[in-house]
Every structure is written in C-alpha cells, then in structure tokens.
C-alpha cells in the first residue's frame, strides 16, 4: 500500500497484521484454558477458539484426558493472583 507522507512524497506501508491459522501441533498433548461460553459454541458450530496461551483450534477431544498446557496454567495463575489482591466493593 502506498501512502503520502507530508514533506516526503510517497512511501510504502507494510501490512504487519497477523493471519490467525488453526494450530494442530499439540492437540494430542495438552488441554487449554478457554472461556466456557466459547467452548460450547465451538463444539456445536465447529468454530475455532483461542486459549489463554494464544493457541487457536477447534476443540474436539475430552480435555480431562490431557494435562493442562503449562502456558495456559501460568496465565491463569497470574489472573488469579490479580483477582486475589483486588479490593472489591460491597
């Protein structure tokens, strides 16, 4: 894409957006943390979900049969540590 730059004429703008792709790499090894409402929709409609660790895939296996992804677990622990230290209004 070409863009005009004030005082510099014409320049080039590079598209740096990522193209999310389904990841089949470790479905057999780990279960991942995903929002519950997203899991149900994905199982019914076959749409991809994104785990806390960033993995994108269509769930199709019983997560209870696999150990939890270490990156998802670390992120969940971090989220809980923020929640535990937060003050809540009554």
N, CA, C and O atoms as CSV, one atom per row, in Angstrom:
chain,resi,resn,atom,element,x,y,z
A,1,UNK,N,N,0.851,-1.154,0.000
A,1,UNK,CA,C,0.000,0.000,0.000
A,1,UNK,C,C,0.902,1.223,0.000
A,1,UNK,O,O,1.868,1.292,0.760
A,2,UNK,N,N,0.592,2.165,-0.835
A,2,UNK,CA,C,1.385,3.372,-0.928
A,2,UNK,C,C,0.651,4.495,-0.220
A,2,UNK,O,O,-0.564,4.630,-0.362
A,3,UNK,N,N,1.376,5.300,0.541
A,3,UNK,CA,C,0.776,6.404,1.280
A,3,UNK,C,C,1.573,7.665,1.051
A,3,UNK,O,O,2.781,7.617,0.820
A,4,UNK,N,N,0.891,8.797,1.117
A,4,UNK,CA,C,1.568,10.083,1.022
A,4,UNK,C,C,2.084,10.465,2.392
A,4,UNK,O,O,1.377,10.317,3.389
A,5,UNK,N,N,3.306,10.955,2.450
A,5,UNK,CA,C,3.894,11.406,3.701
A,5,UNK,C,C,4.205,12.889,3.560
A,5,UNK,O,O,4.940,13.272,2.649
A,6,UNK,N,N,3.667,13.734,4.436
A,6,UNK,CA,C,3.896,15.172,4.323
A,6,UNK,C,C,5.391,15.485,4.281
A,6,UNK,O,O,6.159,15.052,5.139
A,7,UNK,N,N,5.781,16.248,3.261
A,7,UNK,CA,C,7.164,16.658,3.148
A,7,UNK,C,C,8.098,15.574,2.650
A,7,UNK,O,O,9.298,15.818,2.525
A,8,UNK,N,N,7.603,14.412,2.367
A,8,UNK,CA,C,8.475,13.311,1.947
A,8,UNK,C,C,8.000,12.636,0.661
A,8,UNK,O,O,8.642,11.692,0.198
A,9,UNK,N,N,6.922,13.081,0.088
A,9,UNK,CA,C,6.449,12.461,-1.149
A,9,UNK,C,C,5.640,11.211,-0.865
A,9,UNK,O,O,4.687,11.244,-0.086
A,10,UNK,N,N,6.018,10.107,-1.498
A,10,UNK,CA,C,5.273,8.855,-1.407
A,10,UNK,C,C,6.124,7.827,-0.668
A,10,UNK,O,O,7.334,7.734,-0.875
A,11,UNK,N,N,5.455,7.047,0.213
A,11,UNK,CA,C,6.148,5.996,0.953
A,11,UNK,C,C,5.395,4.689,0.833
A,11,UNK,O,O,4.351,4.620,0.185
A,12,UNK,N,N,5.921,3.662,1.453
A,12,UNK,CA,C,5.294,2.348,1.436
A,12,UNK,C,C,4.917,1.964,2.849
A,12,UNK,O,O,5.707,2.129,3.779
A,13,UNK,N,N,3.709,1.451,3.010
A,13,UNK,CA,C,3.221,0.997,4.306
A,13,UNK,C,C,3.098,-0.516,4.255
A,13,UNK,O,O,2.394,-1.060,3.404
A,14,UNK,N,N,3.782,-1.192,5.165
A,14,UNK,CA,C,3.746,-2.648,5.196
A,14,UNK,C,C,2.614,-3.118,6.095
A,14,UNK,O,O,2.435,-2.597,7.196
A,15,UNK,N,N,1.847,-4.102,5.632
A,15,UNK,CA,C,0.773,-4.686,6.414
A,15,UNK,C,C,1.383,-5.703,7.366
A,15,UNK,O,O,1.858,-6.753,6.931
A,16,UNK,N,N,1.375,-5.396,8.687
A,16,UNK,CA,C,2.001,-6.276,9.677
A,16,UNK,C,C,0.985,-7.046,10.499
A,16,UNK,O,O,1.336,-7.651,11.511
A,17,UNK,N,N,-0.281,-7.029,10.071
A,17,UNK,CA,C,-1.287,-7.803,10.794
A,17,UNK,C,C,-0.985,-9.283,10.676
A,17,UNK,O,O,-0.441,-9.743,9.672
A,18,UNK,N,N,-1.342,-10.019,11.706
A,18,UNK,CA,C,-1.120,-11.462,11.670
A,18,UNK,C,C,-2.319,-12.150,11.044
A,18,UNK,O,O,-3.444,-11.653,11.101
A,19,UNK,N,N,-2.061,-13.280,10.458
A,19,UNK,CA,C,-3.109,-14.087,9.842
A,19,UNK,C,C,-3.303,-15.311,10.729
A,19,UNK,O,O,-2.535,-16.268,10.639
A,20,UNK,N,N,-4.350,-15.289,11.607
A,20,UNK,CA,C,-4.511,-16.436,12.505
A,20,UNK,C,C,-4.832,-17.711,11.734
A,20,UNK,O,O,-5.689,-17.727,10.851
A,21,UNK,N,N,-4.145,-18.742,12.078
A,21,UNK,CA,C,-4.363,-20.047,11.445
A,21,UNK,C,C,-4.612,-21.072,12.537
A,21,UNK,O,O,-4.136,-20.935,13.664
A,22,UNK,N,N,-5.353,-22.081,12.189
A,22,UNK,CA,C,-5.605,-23.141,13.148
A,22,UNK,C,C,-4.305,-23.888,13.416
A,22,UNK,O,O,-3.501,-24.115,12.512
A,23,UNK,N,N,-4.118,-24.260,14.667
A,23,UNK,CA,C,-2.892,-24.938,15.077
A,23,UNK,C,C,-3.233,-26.362,15.466
A,23,UNK,O,O,-4.011,-26.595,16.391
A,24,UNK,N,N,-2.647,-27.312,14.754
A,24,UNK,CA,C,-2.887,-28.722,15.049
A,24,UNK,C,C,-1.716,-29.336,15.798
A,24,UNK,O,O,-1.691,-30.548,16.009
A,25,UNK,N,N,-0.743,-28.523,16.203
A,25,UNK,CA,C,0.504,-29.016,16.744
A,25,UNK,C,C,0.433,-29.811,18.026
A,25,UNK,O,O,1.074,-30.858,18.112
A,26,UNK,N,N,-0.318,-29.372,19.039
A,26,UNK,CA,C,-0.247,-30.071,20.320
A,26,UNK,C,C,-1.607,-30.478,20.872
A,26,UNK,O,O,-1.747,-30.662,22.082
A,27,UNK,N,N,-2.614,-30.624,20.010
A,27,UNK,CA,C,-3.931,-31.064,20.475
A,27,UNK,C,C,-3.852,-32.384,21.225
A,27,UNK,O,O,-4.636,-32.633,22.141
A,28,UNK,N,N,-2.920,-33.215,20.842
A,28,UNK,CA,C,-2.800,-34.528,21.453
A,28,UNK,C,C,-2.088,-34.487,22.801
A,28,UNK,O,O,-2.143,-35.460,23.554
A,29,UNK,N,N,-1.419,-33.374,23.119
A,29,UNK,CA,C,-0.590,-33.328,24.308
A,29,UNK,C,C,-1.181,-32.552,25.471
A,29,UNK,O,O,-0.935,-32.916,26.621
A,30,UNK,N,N,-1.952,-31.496,25.223
A,30,UNK,CA,C,-2.399,-30.599,26.286
A,30,UNK,C,C,-3.887,-30.287,26.205
A,30,UNK,O,O,-4.500,-30.359,25.140
A,31,UNK,N,N,-4.448,-29.941,27.352
A,31,UNK,CA,C,-5.754,-29.286,27.370
A,31,UNK,C,C,-5.471,-27.809,27.648
A,31,UNK,O,O,-4.492,-27.473,28.315
A,32,UNK,N,N,-6.326,-26.938,27.138
A,32,UNK,CA,C,-6.085,-25.499,27.220
A,32,UNK,C,C,-7.247,-24.794,27.902
A,32,UNK,O,O,-8.381,-25.275,27.886
A,33,UNK,N,N,-6.946,-23.643,28.502
A,33,UNK,CA,C,-7.986,-22.829,29.132
A,33,UNK,C,C,-8.602,-21.887,28.105
A,33,UNK,O,O,-7.905,-21.124,27.437
A,34,UNK,N,N,-9.941,-21.959,27.996
A,34,UNK,CA,C,-10.721,-21.118,27.095
A,34,UNK,C,C,-11.990,-20.733,27.837
A,34,UNK,O,O,-12.459,-21.497,28.681
A,35,UNK,N,N,-12.564,-19.557,27.543
A,35,UNK,CA,C,-13.820,-19.154,28.176
A,35,UNK,C,C,-14.883,-20.212,27.899
A,35,UNK,O,O,-15.030,-20.680,26.771
A,36,UNK,N,N,-15.627,-20.582,28.949
A,36,UNK,CA,C,-16.623,-21.656,28.839
A,36,UNK,C,C,-17.644,-21.387,27.747
A,36,UNK,O,O,-17.993,-22.295,26.993
A,37,UNK,N,N,-18.133,-20.147,27.648
A,37,UNK,CA,C,-19.153,-19.849,26.642
A,37,UNK,C,C,-18.611,-20.019,25.223
A,37,UNK,O,O,-19.379,-20.305,24.305
A,38,UNK,N,N,-17.329,-19.851,25.031
A,38,UNK,CA,C,-16.719,-20.043,23.711
A,38,UNK,C,C,-16.589,-21.523,23.372
A,38,UNK,O,O,-16.731,-21.910,22.212
A,39,UNK,N,N,-16.321,-22.347,24.372
A,39,UNK,CA,C,-16.164,-23.790,24.145
A,39,UNK,C,C,-17.461,-24.404,23.633
A,39,UNK,O,O,-17.456,-25.156,22.658
A,40,UNK,N,N,-18.563,-24.085,24.285
A,40,UNK,CA,C,-19.851,-24.663,23.898
A,40,UNK,C,C,-20.188,-24.295,22.461
A,40,UNK,O,O,-20.563,-25.159,21.668
A,41,UNK,N,N,-20.054,-23.014,22.122
A,41,UNK,CA,C,-20.338,-22.579,20.757
A,41,UNK,C,C,-19.435,-23.253,19.743
A,41,UNK,O,O,-19.872,-23.609,18.649
A,42,UNK,N,N,-18.179,-23.427,20.110
A,42,UNK,CA,C,-17.224,-24.059,19.215
A,42,UNK,C,C,-17.569,-25.528,18.976
A,42,UNK,O,O,-17.499,-26.018,17.849
A,43,UNK,N,N,-17.942,-26.220,20.047
A,43,UNK,CA,C,-18.286,-27.637,19.916
A,43,UNK,C,C,-19.522,-27.822,19.035
A,43,UNK,O,O,-19.601,-28.777,18.263
A,44,UNK,N,N,-20.481,-26.911,19.151
A,44,UNK,CA,C,-21.721,-27.023,18.384
A,44,UNK,C,C,-21.518,-26.581,16.935
A,44,UNK,O,O,-21.949,-27.261,16.005
A,45,UNK,N,N,-20.849,-25.422,16.752
A,45,UNK,CA,C,-20.738,-24.824,15.425
A,45,UNK,C,C,-19.435,-25.167,14.700
A,45,UNK,O,O,-19.321,-24.937,13.497
A,46,UNK,N,N,-18.456,-25.714,15.420
A,46,UNK,CA,C,-17.181,-26.039,14.794
A,46,UNK,C,C,-16.307,-24.833,14.521
A,46,UNK,O,O,-15.446,-24.876,13.642
A,47,UNK,N,N,-16.520,-23.744,15.273
A,47,UNK,CA,C,-15.717,-22.542,15.084
A,47,UNK,C,C,-14.476,-22.585,15.974
A,47,UNK,O,O,-14.526,-23.151,17.066
A,48,UNK,N,N,-13.380,-22.005,15.536
A,48,UNK,CA,C,-12.151,-22.011,16.328
A,48,UNK,C,C,-12.269,-21.168,17.595
A,48,UNK,O,O,-13.028,-20.201,17.643
A,49,UNK,N,N,-11.514,-21.546,18.607
A,49,UNK,CA,C,-11.411,-20.790,19.855
A,49,UNK,C,C,-9.945,-20.422,20.060
A,49,UNK,O,O,-9.050,-20.994,19.437
A,50,UNK,N,N,-9.719,-19.451,20.950
A,50,UNK,CA,C,-8.359,-19.047,21.291
A,50,UNK,C,C,-8.145,-19.277,22.771
A,50,UNK,O,O,-8.889,-18.753,23.600
A,51,UNK,N,N,-7.133,-20.055,23.107
A,51,UNK,CA,C,-6.793,-20.350,24.501
A,51,UNK,C,C,-6.037,-19.174,25.110
A,51,UNK,O,O,-5.597,-18.274,24.395
A,52,UNK,N,N,-5.888,-19.185,26.428
A,52,UNK,CA,C,-5.123,-18.143,27.110
A,52,UNK,C,C,-3.707,-18.037,26.562
A,52,UNK,O,O,-3.147,-16.942,26.502
A,53,UNK,N,N,-3.127,-19.152,26.165
A,53,UNK,CA,C,-1.753,-19.159,25.662
A,53,UNK,C,C,-1.658,-18.670,24.224
A,53,UNK,O,O,-0.557,-18.477,23.708
A,54,UNK,N,N,-2.800,-18.468,23.571
A,54,UNK,CA,C,-2.808,-17.990,22.194
A,54,UNK,C,C,-3.075,-19.055,21.159
A,54,UNK,O,O,-3.235,-18.736,19.981
A,55,UNK,N,N,-3.129,-20.303,21.558
A,55,UNK,CA,C,-3.403,-21.396,20.621
A,55,UNK,C,C,-4.815,-21.242,20.057
A,55,UNK,O,O,-5.762,-20.989,20.801
A,56,UNK,N,N,-4.950,-21.396,18.743
A,56,UNK,CA,C,-6.243,-21.323,18.064
A,56,UNK,C,C,-6.528,-22.685,17.451
A,56,UNK,O,O,-5.720,-23.215,16.687
A,57,UNK,N,N,-7.696,-23.253,17.796
A,57,UNK,CA,C,-8.059,-24.572,17.271
A,57,UNK,C,C,-9.543,-24.812,17.491
A,57,UNK,O,O,-10.216,-24.043,18.177
A,58,UNK,N,N,-10.043,-25.890,16.898
A,58,UNK,CA,C,-11.426,-26.312,17.094
A,58,UNK,C,C,-11.396,-27.497,18.056
A,58,UNK,O,O,-10.922,-28.572,17.686
A,59,UNK,N,N,-11.896,-27.324,19.295
A,59,UNK,CA,C,-11.870,-28.422,20.268
A,59,UNK,C,C,-12.729,-29.599,19.810
A,59,UNK,O,O,-13.834,-29.429,19.296
A,60,UNK,N,N,-12.184,-30.792,20.014
A,60,UNK,CA,C,-12.943,-31.980,19.637
A,60,UNK,C,C,-12.681,-33.153,20.572
A,60,UNK,O,O,-13.286,-34.211,20.403
A,61,UNK,N,N,-11.807,-32.998,21.542
A,61,UNK,CA,C,-11.438,-34.094,22.440
A,61,UNK,C,C,-11.786,-33.744,23.880
A,61,UNK,O,O,-11.985,-32.578,24.218
A,62,UNK,N,N,-11.856,-34.761,24.714
A,62,UNK,CA,C,-12.149,-34.572,26.130
A,62,UNK,C,C,-10.914,-33.998,26.821
A,62,UNK,O,O,-9.892,-34.678,26.905
A,63,UNK,N,N,-10.986,-32.753,27.323
A,63,UNK,CA,C,-9.806,-32.132,27.940
A,63,UNK,C,C,-9.383,-32.813,29.234
A,63,UNK,O,O,-8.241,-32.655,29.667
A,64,UNK,N,N,-10.272,-33.558,29.851
A,64,UNK,CA,C,-9.940,-34.247,31.100
A,64,UNK,C,C,-8.883,-35.331,30.905
A,64,UNK,O,O,-8.262,-35.771,31.873
A,65,UNK,N,N,-8.675,-35.763,29.668
A,65,UNK,CA,C,-7.733,-36.839,29.384
A,65,UNK,C,C,-6.302,-36.344,29.191
A,65,UNK,O,O,-5.394,-37.150,28.986
A,66,UNK,N,N,-6.089,-35.022,29.255
A,66,UNK,CA,C,-4.784,-34.460,28.954
A,66,UNK,C,C,-4.335,-33.521,30.065
A,66,UNK,O,O,-5.170,-32.919,30.740
A,67,UNK,N,N,-3.014,-33.389,30.265
A,67,UNK,CA,C,-2.517,-32.421,31.245
A,67,UNK,C,C,-2.765,-30.991,30.742
A,67,UNK,O,O,-2.891,-30.759,29.540
A,68,UNK,N,N,-2.832,-30.054,31.665
A,68,UNK,CA,C,-3.082,-28.654,31.316
A,68,UNK,C,C,-1.832,-28.046,30.683
A,68,UNK,O,O,-0.714,-28.287,31.137
A,69,UNK,N,N,-2.030,-27.277,29.656
A,69,UNK,CA,C,-0.963,-26.554,28.980
A,69,UNK,C,C,-0.227,-25.682,30.002
A,69,UNK,O,O,-0.872,-24.903,30.703
A,70,UNK,N,N,1.083,-25.787,30.106
A,70,UNK,CA,C,1.830,-25.000,31.094
A,70,UNK,C,C,1.685,-23.488,30.896
A,70,UNK,O,O,1.627,-22.743,31.874
A,71,UNK,N,N,1.628,-23.034,29.652
A,71,UNK,CA,C,1.472,-21.592,29.410
A,71,UNK,C,C,0.089,-21.119,29.845
A,71,UNK,O,O,-0.036,-20.054,30.449
A,72,UNK,N,N,-0.950,-21.899,29.546
A,72,UNK,CA,C,-2.308,-21.537,29.987
A,72,UNK,C,C,-2.365,-21.502,31.508
A,72,UNK,O,O,-2.953,-20.589,32.089
A,73,UNK,N,N,-1.753,-22.498,32.157
A,73,UNK,CA,C,-1.770,-22.565,33.617
A,73,UNK,C,C,-1.073,-21.349,34.218
A,73,UNK,O,O,-1.581,-20.748,35.164
A,74,UNK,N,N,0.090,-20.983,33.673
A,74,UNK,CA,C,0.807,-19.806,34.171
A,74,UNK,C,C,-0.037,-18.545,34.030
A,74,UNK,O,O,-0.077,-17.715,34.938
A,75,UNK,N,N,-0.707,-18.403,32.901
A,75,UNK,CA,C,-1.537,-17.218,32.677
A,75,UNK,C,C,-2.744,-17.208,33.611
A,75,UNK,O,O,-3.126,-16.150,34.110
A,76,UNK,N,N,-3.346,-18.362,33.852
A,76,UNK,CA,C,-4.489,-18.450,34.755
A,76,UNK,C,C,-4.053,-18.128,36.180
A,76,UNK,O,O,-4.757,-17.418,36.899
A,77,UNK,N,N,-2.903,-18.644,36.592
A,77,UNK,CA,C,-2.375,-18.334,37.919
A,77,UNK,C,C,-2.131,-16.844,38.072
A,77,UNK,O,O,-2.412,-16.271,39.124
A,78,UNK,N,N,-1.609,-16.211,37.027
A,78,UNK,CA,C,-1.367,-14.775,37.060
A,78,UNK,C,C,-2.688,-14.008,37.185
A,78,UNK,O,O,-2.787,-13.058,37.961
A,79,UNK,N,N,-3.690,-14.420,36.427
A,79,UNK,CA,C,-5.008,-13.767,36.525
A,79,UNK,C,C,-5.593,-13.917,37.922
A,79,UNK,O,O,-6.158,-12.969,38.467
A,80,UNK,N,N,-5.460,-15.105,38.500
A,80,UNK,CA,C,-5.973,-15.329,39.859
A,80,UNK,C,C,-5.214,-14.518,40.890
A,80,UNK,O,O,-5.799,-14.069,41.875
A,81,UNK,N,N,-3.907,-14.321,40.679
A,81,UNK,CA,C,-3.127,-13.537,41.638
A,81,UNK,C,C,-3.593,-12.086,41.637
A,81,UNK,O,O,-3.593,-11.443,42.687
A,82,UNK,N,N,-3.990,-11.555,40.479
A,82,UNK,CA,C,-4.531,-10.202,40.429
A,82,UNK,C,C,-5.883,-10.146,41.117
A,82,UNK,O,O,-6.183,-9.184,41.824
A,83,UNK,N,N,-6.703,-11.174,40.913
A,83,UNK,CA,C,-8.030,-11.215,41.498
A,83,UNK,C,C,-7.951,-11.333,43.028
A,83,UNK,O,O,-8.729,-10.699,43.741
A,84,UNK,N,N,-7.015,-12.140,43.526
A,84,UNK,CA,C,-6.866,-12.326,44.971
A,84,UNK,C,C,-6.445,-11.045,45.666
A,84,UNK,O,O,-6.823,-10.810,46.813
A,85,UNK,N,N,-5.668,-10.213,44.985
A,85,UNK,CA,C,-5.169,-8.991,45.607
A,85,UNK,C,C,-6.090,-7.790,45.408
A,85,UNK,O,O,-5.836,-6.719,45.959
A,86,UNK,N,N,-7.136,-7.955,44.642
A,86,UNK,CA,C,-8.036,-6.830,44.340
A,86,UNK,C,C,-8.986,-6.573,45.489
A,86,UNK,O,O,-9.440,-7.498,46.163
A,87,UNK,N,N,-9.282,-5.285,45.702
A,87,UNK,CA,C,-10.316,-4.926,46.686
A,87,UNK,C,C,-11.636,-4.870,45.963
A,87,UNK,O,O,-11.724,-4.359,44.846
A,88,UNK,N,N,-12.657,-5.392,46.596
A,88,UNK,CA,C,-13.980,-5.422,45.981
A,88,UNK,C,C,-14.938,-4.537,46.762
A,88,UNK,O,O,-14.913,-4.516,47.992
A,89,UNK,N,N,-15.787,-3.804,46.039
A,89,UNK,CA,C,-16.816,-3.001,46.679
A,89,UNK,C,C,-17.986,-3.886,47.044
A,89,UNK,O,O,-18.337,-4.799,46.296
A,90,UNK,N,N,-18.588,-3.623,48.179
A,90,UNK,CA,C,-19.730,-4.435,48.629
A,90,UNK,C,C,-21.014,-3.907,48.056
A,90,UNK,O,O,-22.082,-4.458,48.322
